[in-house]
Amino acid sequence: MPSRLLLPRVMRFMVNIPALEQMNQILHIVFIFLPFLWAVGTLPPPDALFLWAMEQVLEFGLGGSSMSTHLRLLVMFIISAGTAITSYFIPSTVGAVLFMTGLGFLLSLNLSDMCFVFKHSVTRHRMGAKSKPLPSCSKKQFTWKECLFYIIILVLALLETSLLHHFAGFSQISKSSSQVIFGYILVILLIILWILREIQSVYIIGIFRNPFYPRDVHPMAIFLEKQTRLMKIGIARRILLTLVSPFAMIAFLSLDSSLQELHSVSVSIGFTRAFRMVWQNTENALLEIVIVSAVHLIASTDLWWNRSLDTGIRLLLVGIIRDRLIQFISKLQFAVTLLLASWTEKKQRRKTTTTLCILNIVFSPFVLVFIVFSTLLSSPLLPLFTLPVFLVGFPRPIQSWPGAVGTAACVCADTVYYYQMVPRLTAALQTAMAAGSLGLLSPGSHYLGRFQDRLIWIMILECGYTYCCINIKGLELQETSCHTAEARRVDEVFESAFEQEEYTEVCSLNEHFGNILTPCTVLPVKLYSDARSVLSGIIDSHENLTEFKGDLVKVLVWILVQYCSKRPSMEENVHKTENKGQAPLLILPALNTSPYPKSLEDSDSLNSETFDDWSDDDIFDDEPTIKKEKEEKDQLKDFPGTNFPIPGSVVESQRVGDHSTGTDPENNLYKAVILGYPATDKGKQEDMAYIPLVEFSCSHSHLLSLPKEWRSACIPNSKMKEMSSLFPEDWYRFVLRQLECFHSEEKGSHVLEEIAKDKVLKDFYVHTVMTCYFSLFGIDNMIPSPGLILSVYSGVLPWSVALDWLTEKPELFQLALKAFRYTLKLMIDKASLGPIEDFKELISFLEEYESDWYIGLISDEKWKEAILQEKPYLFSLGYDSNMGVYTGRVLSLRELLIQVGKLNAEAVRGQWANLSWELLYATNDDEERYSIQAHPLLLRNLTIQAADPPLGYPIYSSKPLHIRLY
């Protein structure tokens, strides 16, 4: 009953309040316009509004920075708000000042990385060696030396604050005069820092060319030498910015009279922000304090600004005005650029755009109102369909997209190039940012890097004391017409800045000032240079193809010998064999027939007429078709053959003892060795009447023996004898003599000489090499066509009797394929550099291929692995079906220059806001819509690509990368 009486009283009380009645009327009007505001994209989603509000309060009310992740933003907002509230309840003025100074410094550091490293170090100390090592990315971010550096800075800051605040309490006159002196010092520091920052970039304030910057980036060595001198100046700037300026500003704030009185809410909020900004964003804080100090000196003391507001609130208001003024200028520049481009660019000029330009001029006051309104809200200026029709986008965080940074990208085969580039690019950015080459660093800034066909999009997510957090995106390499048009304009902008002629004026103007891209600097980065060439006249030369076949046999020999010499089992047994000095007995596979079968030469069904029907010209014509034929497994099993045995077979030791004595001397090597017959099951081996034994002439030969699974025969004996004449015995012996796999250097040459003379081992290599050769080319000794070369290079072998034999041995197949690819690269090098003089030069070529090159296909996984491992060179063979030519692609890892420029951040945010509006509100998903067509001034197509998926399509997007700025 009482509750029923209470409710009407409360309602009557609320109705009688005038403010609530006015609020009720205003909300009724606002609710009418909500559908319209939603339709035009001005009404923000709740999550975007919440994050935007936290970001604005954290940055302008609490002195922080926008964060790289939403979780960091929430945690930092709560801690920063708690700091301001706690400082209000501290009764002692000295304690409050020390608290604000200490927390302001600590919150400006990259605390997440520091806590992670500290936690990992404690865990590793407790668990000992069982703990996993720290990830390399975190090792680079924080060390104990840095921890000591931060502790020293914190102690000095607290000591300075306490002493100056205590000093200011004695004399009001000395305090004010000291603050004025520090104000003049800060003015000088601001001017010096501005000059030192501007001379690091190619343009001063983006308009006038810097006379101190190198005129031309070529030659590279001279450019880097001149740039190093500028970097030395950048070191001086960094010292002033990191060490001198913060302590000078702390001195100015500590001497302020507002801190001597009892704390109020305004003092707690204003000075908590001020002491935080000193470290969080030193350059902006320096500008704000200089402005406040100058106004205080110039204006009258009776002015409301000086009389009613304390220094902390003045700094807060100046910070908001500074940010909104910069935003207004950027938005105005974006709007003017869009209007001028719609009028002057022929491809952008249409009847509708002309009309819209006229309407914008007529209603320019209303356009300015929209720009001012979007500036006050810190929301993007939305050009409708990227036409000169401007709306106010809904307020959103700096990141513009709801998802976590770096979690989505349209990964493709080209993504690996950005994976390799980013770590080294990050190191180069660290140097450039610390020196000031990229201008004023602030969250929400965007940069564009260009190198050959690669475009790198860099966004600053977070800034703090001595660190910066960025996101790097890689744009697609497969250039469309729109992509190419804008990339060409980017190249023109960079060329006009970094490749000037000698007769150009010293302080010339920026020819592309209207473009949203302003060149900043050039970064030396170690990455892959992509060179493509046409192989016409090389791969189709009859002379080259003839030499190719002979070189292939030599390369096969070298590859197999190197493989056998580097096997782990071989290296382990070298020392044991040197001590024993006994030749091993080799047991051949068990046979189901007598040990003396008749020769198969008479029953050889694979004559040359049969192989004429399967010649290369019938299967591979000049234009290759990369299509793999799969044959039945049993197709080749009807062609048994005989050949020499391969030593090193592993059988039970007692079987060697059973047949090591009493052997008929007439059963010599060639009568005893029979291969190609089906192996008997292990249970049936007891029925064997005879197992022949073979002995190497050298006790070390078995160390270079081929694996037992490669010892079966698939080629008729007659063909093998015919093809054995192609085997280069002198090359084989030379390769063996060059081995360095024996521990004893004194006996090494003698042992290798004995191995080279071992006829049994040589015969085994002859068998395996020629079988691989036959598998790659076929049994007919014909000149291969370019189409066959490309097909085999791609791993598609022509049909032959030995095809299944080779493909059933994956390791041998890969070695044969590698030998084939090495031979092709050798043929191209010989055509370019001249013939090879001797065997030593040939081995040097092959050793270079083995150590410094990856030769394969772009589509191979090993290609990506080689790039990530930073192989110095990569080569791939291809075919251009449009031009009908064979092409070669070479990637070279070397230090090259990446050109970097700063983008108009408001132009980027505006185009991203239109993209979101057009796809989500207007549902215009036409792939050829106007808003994604090329726009050389706005770089519209590239900007759309750089948006987060699914609206954009970058092929690479990094996780937030923390960069140290010292």
N, C-alpha and C positions, 0 to 999 in steps of 0.2 A: 504493500500500500504506500509506504513512504517513497519508494522509487517511482511510482506513478505520478506522485506530486512533484518530485524533483525534476523530472524531464521537462515539463512545460515551463518551469521557472528558468531552467538553463536556456531553453530555446528563446524565451522572452528576453533574457539577458543578452543573448548573442544578437538578436535582431535589432536591439536598440543601439548597438555599437556602430557609429557612422563609417568607420574604416572598413568594417566587414561588409556593410551595405555597398560601398563603392567597389570593393573587391568583387562582390557578387555581380554587379553590373558589368565590370570590365571582363570578367570571365565569361559571361553570357555572350559578349561580343566576340571574344577570342575563340570560343567554341564554334561559332558560326564559320570562322575562317580556317579552322583546323583541317577540313578536307582539302581546301585549296592549298594550304601550306604543305600538306602531305603530297599533293599532286605535283607541285613544282619542286619538291625535294628539299624544302626548307625545314620541315619538321624532322628532327633527328630521331633515330631509334633509341630506346632507353639505354642500351649498353653503350652506344657511341656518346650519348649525352653524359652518362655517368663518368666514362673515362676522360672525356674532354674537360668536364668540370674539375675532376681531380688533377688533371695535368695543368690547368690554368692556375688553380690555387697553389699547387706545389711549386710552380715556376715563379709566379709573381707575388704570391702571398707568403711563401715559406723559403724562397731563395733556392729551390732545387732545380732539377732538370727533368725533362721528359725522359722516360725510361725505355729500355729496349724491349721489355716484355710487360704484359699487363700485371703479372704477379709482382714484379719488382716495383711497378708503379704503385700498386696498392700498399705493399709493405713500406715503401719509402714515404708515402703520404701519411700513413698512420704514425710512423716514427717521427717525422718532421712536425706534424701537428702536435704530437705529445711533447716534443721539445719546446715549442712555443708556449704551450699551456704550462709546462713545468717551470719555465723561467719566470712566469708571472707570480708563482707562489714562493719563490726563493726570497726570503726576507732581506738578505744582505746584498747590497749593490755589487760589491766585489765578487761575491759568489755567483750572482746572476751573470755578470760579464764573463767570468771565467767559464761558466757553464755554456753560455752561448758561443763563446770562442772555440772551446774544445769540441762541442757537438757539431758546430758548423764545419770544422775541419774534418772530423771523422766521417760525417755523412757525405762529404764531397768526394771521398775516396771510393775506389772500386771494392766495396766491402765483400761482395759475393765471392770474388776470386780469392781474396785474402782469407776469408773464412773457410773456403773449400780447401785451400792449400794447408792451412793450419790444421783442419780436421783430418786431412789425409796424413799429415806428418805425425800427428799424435797416434792415429790408428796404426801406421806403419811402425812406429817406435814400440808399440805394445805387442804387435804380432810378429815383429822381426822381419825376416826375409820372406815370410809367407805372403805378405801384403803385396798387392800389385803395384808396379811403379806408377808414378804420377804421369798422366797424359802429357805428351809433348807440348800441346797447346797451352796447358796451364803452367808448365815450367817456364815458358817464355813470358808469362804475365806477372809473376810475382816471385820474388826471392827474399831471403832473409836480409840481404843488404838493403833492399827497398824498405823492409819493415823497420830497420834501424834508422834509415833516412827519415821516414815518416814520424817516428818517435822523437827524433831530434827536432824536427820542424814543430811538432805539437808542443814540446817543452818550451821551445823558444817563443812560440806564439803566446802561450799562457804566461810566461815570465814577463814578456813585453806588455801584455794587457794589464796584468796586475800592477806593475810598477808605474805605468803611465796613468792608470786610473787612480792609483793612490796619490801620485804627484798632482793630478788635476784637482784633487779635493782640497789642497792647501791654498792655492791662489787662483782667483777667478781671472785676473788679468793675464798672468803667465799662461794659464790654460788656453784662453782664447787666442792669444798671440801664437802659441805653439801650434794650435790647430790651423791657423792661417798659414804658418810656415809650411806645415805638411800639405796644405792645400796647394801651395805653389809647387812643391816638390812633385805632387801628383800630376799637375798640369804638364810639367816638363817630362815626366815619365810617359804620359799619354802621347805627347807629340813624338817622342823618340820611338816608342813602340809602334806607332802608326807608320812612321817613316821606314823603320826596319822591316815592317811587314809588307809594305807596298813594294819595296825594291826587290823582294823575293819573287814577285810575280811578273809576268811579261807585260801586263798593262797596269797603269796606276789608275785607281778607281774605275777600272774597266774601260777607260776612254783613251788615255795617252800612253804611248808605248814607253816602257821603262828603258832609259838610256843605259842603265847598268846591266841589263839582261843581255845574254849573248844574242847577237843578231841572227845567227843561223845555227841550226843543230848539226850541220854537216861541216867538216868531218866530226864524227862522234867523239873522238878522243879530245880534241880541242874544246868542244862544247862542255864535256864533263869537267875538264880542268877549270874552265871559267865558272861553271856552276858550283864547283867546290869552294871557290872563293866566297860566293854568295852564302853558301851553307855555313861558313865560318862566322859571317855576320849574323846568321840565324841562331847560332849558338849563343852569341851575346844577347840577342833578343830573348831567347828562352830563359836565360839566367835572370834577366830583368823581370820577365813575366812570372816566373815560377818562385823566385826567392825575394827579389827586392820589392816588387809592387804589392804583394799581399801584406808584408810587414809594414809598409808605408801606409796602407789603407787601414790596417788594424790600429796603428798609432793615431790616425785621424779620428777613427770612431771611438777609441778609448778616451780621447780627450774631450768628447762631446759633453756638454752640460746636462743633457737629458738623462744621462746615466747616473748623475749624482743625486737625483731626486727619487722619491718613492715610485716604484714601477707602476705604470698603468698598462691597460690592454694594448694601447697603440705603441707604447715603448717596447713591450715584449714582442709584439708581432713585427714591428719595423726593424728593430735591431737584431732579432733572431734571423730575419731575412738578410740583413746587411752583413752580419758576420758570416753567414753561410755563402753569400754571393762572392765574398772576397776570394774564396777558394773554388767554389763551384764553377763560376764563370768570371774569371779575373778581368778580362778585357772589358766586358760590359759593366762590371762593377766599378772599374776604374773610370769609365766614361760617366757613369751616373754620379759618382762622388765628385768628379771635377765639375759637372754641371751644377750640382747642389752647392758646392763651395763657391763657384763663380757667381751664382745668383745671390747667395748670401752676402758676398762682398759688394756686388754692384747695387742690388736693390736696397731700399730703405728698410730699416728695422721695424717700422710701423706697418709694413706690408703684411697682408694676411698670411702670405706664404711663410714669412719668417716669424710672425708673432704667434700664430695658432697651431702650427704643425711642428712636430719634433723632427729631428734629422732622419730617423728611421722611416717615418711615413713619407717624408719628402723623397727619399731614395726609392720607396715603393712606387710612388706616383710617377717619378721620372722613369723608372724601369718600364712601367706599363706604357707611358707615352712613347718612349724610345721604341719599344717593340711594335706598337701600333703604327707609328710613323714609318718604320721600315716596311711593314706590311702594306701600308697604303701606297708607298712609292712603287713597290714591286707589283701590286695589283694594277695600279695606274699604267705602269710600263707594259704589262701584259695586255691590258685592254687597248692601249694605243697601238701596240704591235699587231694585234689581231685586226683592228680597224684598217690600219695602213696596208697590211697584207691582203685583206679582202678587196682593197681598192687598187693597189699597184700590181699585185701578182696576177699575170694573165690567167693562169690555171685556176686561181681562186676567184677571179672576177666573174660574176654572173649577174643576171638581172635582179635577182632577189638580194644578193649581197650589196649591190649598188644602192638599192632602195633602203636596205637596212643601215648602210653607212650614213645616208642622208638623214634618216630618222634619228640615229645616234647623235649626229651633230645638232639637229634641231632640239632634241630632248636631252642635251648633254647635262643639264642640272640634275635630271632624274637619274641619269647614269652615274653621276658622281654620288648621288645619295645611296644608290645600291653599293657602290664601291666602299663608301664610308661605313655603311651598315655592316657589310661583310667583314670589314676591318675591325670594327668594334667587337664583333662576335668571334673574331679570329677564325672565321669559316672561309672556305674557298669561294672565289668568284667564279661562278659556273657559266661558261659560254654555251648556250643551248645549241647542241649539235656542232659545237665549235664554230658557230656563226657569231657575228657581232650582236648577239642578243643575250644580255647578261642577267643572270638571276643570282640570288644568294643561296649557296649550298648550305646544307645543314652542318652545324658544328661537329667536328670530329677530331680525334687525336692526330698528332703529327704523322703517325705511321700511315694514316688514311685507310688502312684495311684491317678488318677484324681479326684475321688469323694471326698465328704466331709467325714471327719473322723466320724465313729460311726453311719452312716446313713443306713448301710446295714449289715445284718447278716442272716444266715440260721436258723431262730428261730425254736426251737423244744421244747419238753417237758422238756429237761434237762437244758434249758436256765435259768430257774428260780434259779438254784443253783448258777450260776454266779451272777445273780442279787442280791442275798442275800450276797454273798461273797465280792463283789467289794467295798462297803463302808468301811467295816472293813479292807480289804486288803489295801485300800488307806491310811488309818490311820497308818497301820504298815509300809507301804512304806515311809510315811512321816518321821517316826523316823529313819528308816534305811538310807534313802537318806541324811537326815540332819547329821547323824553321819559319813557318808562316807563309809558305808558297801557295797554299790553297785558300788564303784569305782568312777571314774571321770564321771560326768553327762554331756552329750553333746547330742544335737539333732541328731536323727538318731540311737541312741543306742537301742539295743534290749535285753530283758531279758526273761527268761523262768522260770516259777514257776511250781512246781509239788507237788501234794497232792493226795494220793490214786489214783483214776482214773481220776482226774482232771488235766488239763494242762492249764496254764495261760500264755498268750503271752503279754508282756508289751513293749511298744515302747515310747521313749521320743520324744515329738514333739517340745518342746519349753523350753528354759531355760532363767531365768532372775535373778534379785537380790531377793533373799529369796523366790523364787518360781520356780516351774517346772510344765510343762504341759505334761500329759501322756495319752496314749490310752491303754486300757486293753481289750484283746480279750480272749474268752473262746473257747477252742477246744472241739470237740465232745467227748462224753463219751462212745458211742458205738464203741468200738475199733475194727478196721479191723486187718488183719494179719500184714500189713505194719505198721499201727499205733502201734500195740502191740510190734513189733520188736524194733522200735525206742524208744518207751516209756520204754522198758526194759533196753535199753542202757542208757537212761536218769537216770533211777533208779540206775544203776551201778555206773554212774559218781558221783551221789550225795552220795551214800552209801560209796564209797571210800573216800569221803571228810569229811562226817559228822558222820560216824559210824566206827571209827577206833578202832582197838584192843589196849590193854594196851602195848603190846610189840612193837608197831610200833615206828619207830624213830621219834624224836621230829621234826626235819626239813626234813621230807621226801619229795620226789618229787611228782608232780601231775602225776598219772599214766595215765590219759587221756588227756595229754597236746595236742595231735594232734586233739582232738575233737573240734568242733567249740563252744562247751559249756564249760564255765569255772565256777565252783561253786563259789558263793559269800558269801551268808549268809543264815540264817534260820529266818523266820519271825513268831512270834506267832500271830495267827489270830483266832478269834472266828467264827467257821463255822461248817457245818454238817459233821459228820463222818458217813459213810455208812457201815452198817453191814448186811450181809445176812446169813440166816441160813436155814437148812432143818428141816421141822417139822414132818418128819417121826417118828412114835412112839408116837406122841402127838395128832395130829389131827385125826389119824386113830385108836386111842385107844378106846376100847369099854367102859372102865371105865370113861375116860374123857368125851366122848360123852354123857354118861348117866348123869353125873353131869352137863353137859352143859345145858340140858333142864331145870333142876331145877334152875340153876343160871340165866337163861334167864328171868324167871318170876320175880325173885328178882330184876334184873337190870331194867326190864321194870317198876316195881313199883317205884324204886328210880328215874328213868328218868322222869316219869310222875309227880311225886310229886314235884321234883325239878323244872320242867317246870311250874307247876301251882303256885308254891310259888314265882317264880321270874317274873311272868307276871306284866307289869306296872300297869294294872288296879287293880290287887290285892294289890300291895304296896300302891296305892293311897287310897284304901278303908279300910285299916287296922284300921287307927285311927278313921274313922267315925263309923265303926262297934263297936269298943270298947266303944264309947260314947253312941250309941243307945242301944246296948244290946238286940236287937230284932231279932228273927229268921225270915228269909225271907220266903215268900210263893212262891212255885214253881208251875208253870202252865205247864201242859203237852201239847204236840202238839194236835191240834184239830183233831178229828176223824170223819170219815164219817158214822161210824156204832155206835151201842149202846155202852155204856161204859162197858158192860160186855160181850165181845165176848167169844166164846168158846175157850178152850185151843187148841193149835196146836200140842200137843203131840201125839194125836191119828192119825193125818194126816201127821205126819212127814215123808217126803219122803227121807230124807237124812240119811239112816241107814248106818251101818258100812259096809255092802256089797257094797254099792255104792262107798264108799271111798276106799275100797280095790282095786277098778279098777284104782284109781288115786294115788296109793301109791308112796312114794318117790323113791323106787327102780326101778319103771317102768319109771320114768321121768329122774332121775339123777342116773347114774351109777358112778363107782369109778372115772372115768376120766371126769371131769366136762366139760360141753359145755356152755359157757356164751352166751346164746341166749335168748332174751326176747320174751315171747309169749304175743300177744295182743288179748284179747277176746272182744266180743261185749259188749257194755255197758249194754244191757238189759238182759244179760244171767242170772244174779243172782236175778232179780226182781221177779221171780216166787216163791221165798222161803221166805215169811214173817215169822216173829217169834215174840214172846213176851219176854219181859225182864223187869228189873227194870228201873224206870225212872232216868234221870240225872237231878239234880237240876240246877238252875241258868238260866232257859229259860227267855228270855227277851220278854215281851209282853206289851200291853197297860195297864197302871196302873188301868184304870177303870174296866178292865175285872177282875182283882183281887178282887175289891170291890163288883162286881155283884155276885160273887160266894163264897164269904168268909163266908157267913152266910147261915143257913138253910141246911147245908149238912148233909145227913143221916149218923149217926155214923157207920152204918154197912159198909159203903163204906170205908173200911180201905185201908192201903197202897197197899197191894197186889192185891186188887180188882180194885183199881183206876188206877194203873200204867200199861199202855199198850203202847208198842212201836212196831214199825215195820210196821205200816199202812201208806199208802200214806198221805202226808200232803194236807190239803185243801187249795185252793187258798184263798188269803186274803179276797176277796169279798164274799166268801161263808162261812166265819167263823161266820157270823151272824145267820146262820141256825143251829148252834150247840145247842144241847139240854142240854149238860152237859160238864163241864170242871173240871176234878178233880184237887185238890190241894194237894201238898206234902210239908211237913215241916221238916227241919233239926232239930235234937235234940240239936245241938249246934249253937249258933248265929254266930259263926265265920266259920262254915263249908263251906259256899258258897264261901269263899275266896280261898279255895283249890279245888273248883269244876272244873270239866273238861269242856272245851268249848262245847257249845250246838250242834255244827255240828258233834261231836263225839258220840252223844247219840242215834243215830238210831241203830236198831238191824238188824243183818243179819244172826245170827246163831239160829237154833231151840232151844226152851227152854230146851228140854231134853238134848241136847248136852252141853248147857251152864251149866246146873246143874251138869252134869257129870264132866266137865272140871274145875268147880269152886273149886273142892277139891284140885286142884294143887296150889291154891292161898295161899301164905304164910302170914297168918294173923299176926303172931308174928313179922315177918319182917316188915310188913306194919305199925304196931303200932310203932315199933322201929324207922323207918324212920321218921314218923310224929313227934315223940318226939325230934328228932335231929334238927328240923327246927329252924332257927333263923331269922324269918321274921316279928316278932311283936316288936313294939316300946317299949312296957312296959315290962321290964325284970322281974319285980316282978310277974306279972300275966302271963308271957309267958308260963311257964311250966304248969300252971293250964289250960290255954286255949288249949294248945296242947294236954293235957290229955283228955279234953272233945271232941276235934275233933277226936282223935283216937278212942273214944268210939261211935262215930256217925255211926250207922249201915247203914243209907241211903248212906252216903258218901262212906263207904267201898264197898257197893254193886255196886256203880257206877264205882269204880276203878276195882272191880272184872270183871265187864262187859267189860270195855275197854281193860284191860290188857290181859284177856283171848282171846278176839277177835283178838288182835294183835298177840298173841301167836299162835292162830289158823291160822292166815294169813301167818305167817312165816314158820310154820311147816306142816300145814294140820291138819285135825281133828283126825287122827289116832295117838295114843300115841306110836310111834315107834322111835327107835334110828336113828338119822339122819346119812346119809353117809357123808364122807368127800367131795364128789362132791356136795351134797346139801349145805353143810356149805359154800363152796366157792361160789356157785351160789347165795345164799341169801346174803352173804357178799358183792357180787358185785352188788346187787340190783335187781337180777333176782329171783323173788319169784315163788314157785310152784303154780300151779292152785289150787284154793280152792274157796269155796262159798264166803269167805270174802275178796278175792283178790281185786275185784273192790271197795268194801267198803273202803279198806285201801288206795288204790292208788288214790281214788277220794279226799282224805284228805292229801294233800302234806306235811303239817306240821307234822301230826301224823305219816305219813309214814317215814319221816326223823328221827323222834324220835325213832320209832321202829327199823329202820335200825341202828341207832346209838347204841341202846341198844344191838342189836345182835352183833355188832362189839366189843363193850365193853366186852361182855360176852366171845367172842373168845379170846380176849387179856387176860382176866381173866383166862381162861382155860390154856393158854400157861404159864402165870405167876405161876399158881398153880403147873403145871407140873415141872417148873424150880425151884421155891422157896419153894415148899411144900404147904400143905393144909392150908386153912384159919381157924383160931381158933374160932373167934367169929364175931358178927355183926359189932363191931367197926372196926375191921381190914378190913372187906369187904367194909365198907363205906370209909375208908381211901384209899383203892385201887381205888374206883370209883371216889372219889374227886380228886385223882391224875390224873386219866384219863381225867377228865373234865377240869382241870386247866393246866396241863403240856403236854398233849398228843393230837395229832390228829391221829385218827384211821380211815382209809378209803382206797381209791384206789389212785394209782399214777396218774391215768388219770383224777381224779376229779379236778375241778377248786379250790375247798377248800384246796386241797393238796398244790397247789401253793400259795394260800393265807396264809396258815399256815407257809410255809417256809419264805415268805416275812415278816410275823408277828413275825418270829423267835420263834415259839413254841419249847420248849426244846426237845420234842421227837415226832417222827412220826413213825407210823407202817402201814404196808400194807401186805396183804396176796396175794400170787400168786401161780402159778402152772407152773413148768418147764416141758413142753411137751417132751423135748429131754431126760431128765432123768426120767420122770414119777414120780416126787415128788412134794409135796407141800412145798412152801418156804415162809419164813417171812423176811421182810426187815424192819430194824429199822434205822432211822436217829437220831443221837444224837448231839445236839448243845453244843459245848464246845470249849475251847481254844486248838488249835492244831498247829502244825508246818508246814509251807510251805517252801520248799527248793527252793531257787532262785539262778539262775546262769546267767552269761552274755554271750550273743551269739556274734560271729564274725559278725559285722554289714555288712561287705563287702560280706561275704558268703551269708547272707540273701538277700542283694540287688542283688547279682549275680543270685541267684536261682529265685528270683521274676522276674528279667529281662528276664531270659530264659523262664519262664512261659508265660510271655507276648509275647515274640517272637514266641514261639512254637504254641500258640493258635491263635494269631492274624496274624502272618506272614506265618508260616508254616502250619497253620490250622490243626494241629495234635491234635484232640480232643478224641483220643482213651482213654477210661477209664483205660486201663491196660498198658498205655504207659510206657516206661522205666523211663522217667524223674520223675514219681511220685511213683516209687517203693521205698521200704525201703532202706535207706542208713544210717547205724548207726553212721558214723562219721560226715556226713553233716546234719543229721536229715532232709532229703529231704522231706519226706512225711508230717512231722509236719510243715515245713516251707511253703509248698504249701497250707496246710490247713489254715494257718494264713494270707494268702493273702486276700485282699478285694474281696468280691463277684463282679462279677460272676465267676472270675477265682479261687478264694479260697472259703472256706466254713466254716468259724468260726460260731459257734452257738450263740455267744454273742460278741458284740462290743460296747464299751462304747463311750459316747461323750467325747470330750477332758476334762480331769479332772485336775484341777489346785491344786497343792500341795504346801503348805507352807514349807519352808526349815529352820525353826527355832523353 
